[in-house]
Amino acid sequence: MFSLKDKVALVTGASQGIGRDTALALVEAGAKVAVAARNEEKLTALASDIAAAGGTGFAVKMDVADAEQVKAGFKQVLEKFGRLDILVNNAAITRDGLAMRMKADDWEAVLRTNLTGAHLCIQQALPTMMKARAGRIINISSVVAQSGNAGQANYVAAKAGIIGLTKAIAIEMASRNITVNAVAPGFVATPMTDVLPEKVKEELKTRIPLGRMGSARDVATAIVFLASDEAAYITGHVLNVNGGMYM
């Protein structure tokens, strides 16, 4: 079950955290994986790790906030593999601050990367998926898109937008056998959350019924499921992976 043999996947924001673990999990399931991010050094290291595990990886330096880089990156992937079956929109940044004092640049940067970036990648993925009349698009949202979070109005708005984008594209693409779903992680131990003070992390755990922060692997395995044939009748869905933090 959940075999992705002969499938080609592209994961954005793959240089670390959830993206990195997702790329490795997709490889374990049999997929060939293109890994995209801004950090070329980390991408090259990841591609080497994939090769060492007996898989096929392809590093693509790409900033999803830049439409031209997105077009060029997808062109590289299609030239390399000739197809694209799975797109995981994971790239994201944070620029936290209270809404009343949030700089316009911080608002724009987060929306551009976290929401517009996903839209740009979907636009590039759809032609080849529509031609094949098959595809899986998995967008990474967040628990805060559902619950809200003080000091993150830009991030929350972008991740809530991801849920709306997911549902809209799911309806548009259903007749072409392309499923579009979202995964909403809770608080996960990644480089993005490593910067939080220990006191804050401990307080967060008290709000999680399972009593621990999630791992990137917890999220990655959910993504593999949604990418598989076994999830063929699921579309427009938001899969919560949050330890019960939001129900």
N, C-alpha and C positions, 0 to 999 in steps of 0.2 A: 504493500500500500504506500501511497504518497510518493511513488517513483516519478522523477522528473527526467528520466533518461532521454537523451536526444533533444531536450529542450534548451533554449538559449534565454538567459535572464540578464537584465541590466539592473544594477542596484546603485542608486545615487547616495551620496554621503557615506560611502563605503569604507572610508579610511580608518574609522574607529567605531567603537560602541555598537549600537544595534545594527548599523549597516555592515560592519565587518563580520559580526557573528551571523548575520543573515546570508551574506555571500558564502561563508563557509558551510552553513547548513544547506543551502541550495546545491552546492557542490557535492556534499555528502549524499543528497537525494538523487544525484546523477546529472544535474544541469551543468552546462557550460556557462560561465558567469563573467560578464563584463562589469568591472568595478569602476565607478566614477566618483571623483571628488576633486577638490582644489589642491590637496596635498599630494604631489606627485611621488615624493619619497615614501610616504606611508602606503600609497597604492602599489608601488613597485614591490614593497615588502610583502603586501598581502597577496599579490599575484604569485610571488615566489612560494609563499605558504600553501597556496592552492595547488601549485605544481608539485610541491613536496608531498602533498596528500594524495597525489595521483589524479588530480582534476585538471580542468582547463580553465585558466583565468586570463583576462585581458584588461589591462589598466588603461583608463581613458581620463586624462586630466580635463576636468570640466566644472565650470561654475554655473550652476543651474539658474542663477540670476541673470545670466548673459545669454540672450536669445541666440546669438551667433555661435557661441561656444556649444550650446545645446544642439544646434543643427549639425555642427561639425562633429560632435561626439557621437551622435546617433549614426551619422554617415560612416564613421570609422567602424562602429559595431556591425552595421549591416554589410560593410565591405569585408569584414573579418569572418563573420558567421553566415551571412546570407539570409538571416531570419532573426526575428525577435518574438519570443513567446510570452515572456514574463517581464513586467516592469515594476520595480519596487521604488516608489518615490519616498525616500527617507531623508534626503538632505534638509538640514534645518540649522538655524542659528538662534541665539537669544540676545536681546539688548534690553534687559529689564529696567524698570523704573516706574514710579507712580504716574498714572495717566495725566495728572494735572501739570506734571513737569517733564513729560516725555518729549524729547527732541524729535522734530519732524524726520530727521535723517534716520533715527533709530526705529521709528514707526515704518518708514518706507523700506529700510533694509530688511527687516524681518518679514514683512508682507511679500516683498519681492522674492526672497529666497524660499520661504516656507510655503507660500501659496502660489504665486505666479510661476515659480520654478517648477512646481508639480504640473501646472497647466501646460507650460512650454514642453515638458517632457512627454506628456500625454499626446499633445499635438504631433510630435515627431514619431511616437510609437504607433499611433492609430493606422496610418496608411498600410504598413506592412501587416498589421494584425487583421485589418479589414480584408485585405487581399487573401489572407490565409483563412478567413472566417473563423478565427480562433484567437484567444489571447487571455492573459490574466494581468490585471492592473491592481496593485495593492498600494494604497496610500497610507502613510504613517501619520496619524493624528495624535491625540494625547488625552489623558483623563481630564486635563484642565479645560479642554474644549467643551466638556460636558458639565463640569462642576464650577468653572471659573477659578481665577486665582489672582489675588491682589499683587500688584506690581508687575504684571505680565499682560497688560491689555493688548499689546501688539502680538505677542506669541499666542495668546488665547484666541484672538480674532482670526489669526492665520490658521490655526489648527481647527477651529470651528468651521472656517471656510473650506478646509480639506474635506470635512464630512459632507458639506453641501455639494462640493465639486464631485465627490465620489458618487453621490446619489444621482446627480444630473447626468454624468457620463454613463453610469450604469443603465439608465433608461435609454439614452441615445444609442448605446452599443449592444443592447440585449439581442436585437434581431441578427446581429453578426456573430453571435456566440462568444462575445468578449465580456467577461465578467469583471466588475470593478467593485472592490471592497476596501474598507479601511480597517486598520488595526489601531486601537487607542491604548497605548501603554500607560501604566501608572508610573510611580517613581521607580526608576530603574538605575542600578549602579552602572554608570557610564562616565566618561570624561566630563560630560556636561553637568552631571550631578556631583562629581567628585569634589568640586569647588565649594560645596555647601559645608558649613561648619558642622562638626559632629553633633552638637546640641540640636541643630535643626533636623539632622537625619534621624536622631532618636525620637524627636517629637513627631516626625512624619510616620515612623513605624507604629506609633500609638494609634494612628488613623487608618492603618491597614489591617483588616481582620486576620489575614494570614500571618501578620506579625513580622514581616521582613520586606525589604525592598526587592524588586524583581531583578532578574539578570537579563542581559542582552539575549542570552540563549532562550529564555522564556518567550521572548517576543519573536525571535527568529523561527522557532518551531511553529508558531501560529501562522507566520507568513508562508512557510513551506506548505502547510495544510491548505491555505487559500489558493496557493499556486498550483495545487495538484488537481488531477482529474476527479478525485473524490469530492472536491468542492464545486463541481460543475453546476450545481443547482442553487448556488449561493451568489447573489449579487446585490449591490446596494446596501450591504450590511456593514455595521460597525462592530468589530470583535474586540471586546474589552479584555485587556490582559493587565489587570491592576491589583490582584490579590484581594479583591472585594472592596477596594477603597471607594468605588462609585458603583452603585447598583441601580 
